[in-house]
């Protein structure tokens, strides 16, 4: 196991990030928004950084971990647990890609009124008192991504699940223009994937091959 990870080329660390950027570029090139729960968004982001973490922080502490067979799996498991902890302690969140705040706000207002007839707005936050939670709209601006964040001390899991499900269903019916960031993200992702493939192929081709030693002529004893 240790030899396997030690033999991974440096360029191959960009493969997960490149695939993540390719997928993100495809989402922004679509003509429809894409809504994903914050839990999965955090997991995918953490997975995209795994390669860089392996050749970076984990590689730095590799010598201190010893040569045990379990050193690499334990360190990777530690990173996975750290990502899981960050996801679990974060507030409930729904990330909607390829949409701006002006397009999403009417959908949120319609869903909020359907879920709770007493829904009321304060700035970019809508309160659903009978459901026991509030939703804040966080706009990322030029990236055309809006995060719906559940706030409030009395967050209701059932109410949030119904609210986010209705938002996902409503955004699937909305048509938008493709984001100019889609081509940029896909281009960067393609370059990183190509770099990872080229680095891996170069390492495999340039790796010296061990040949069995040819036995010399037998010595004739007189």
PyMOL commands that set and color helices and strands:
alter all, ss='L'
color gray80, all
select helices_A, chain A and resi 2-6+11-29+38-48+50-55+57-60+71-89+101-115+141-143+157-172+181-206
alter helices_A, ss='H'
color red, helices_A
select strands_A, chain A and resi 34-37+93-97+120-122+125-128+133-139+145-151
alter strands_A, ss='S'
color yellow, strands_A
deselect
rebuild
show_as cartoon
